[in-house]
Amino acid sequence: MATCEVCGNDYAHAFEIHTPEKGVHVFDSFECAIHQLAPSCAHCGCRMIGHGVESGGRFYCCAHCSTAPEREPAHS
C-alpha cells in the first residue's frame, strides 16, 4: 500500500504521477492530485483543472481574469 502525500491515507490503489522535473508524487484520488499539482489562477487563485489562458507569461482560469486589473496586495 502507498500513502497519499496530501491527505496521508494509506491506500492499496494509490497512483503515481511523474512530473517533467523528474518528481514522483503519490496520491489516493484525483482530488488530492489536483490540490497538490494544479496551477492557480494568477488573478483569482482558483485551481485550474482544465485549459487556462496564458497572458504575459502568467496563467489565468478564464479570459475575464486574464484582462482584469491587477489586484492590490492585502494590507496587514
Summary of the structure (lengths in Angstrom):
residues: 76
radius of gyration: 15.9
end to end distance: 44.2
largest distance: 47.3
contacts: 160
relative contact order: 0.15
helix: 17%
strand: 26%
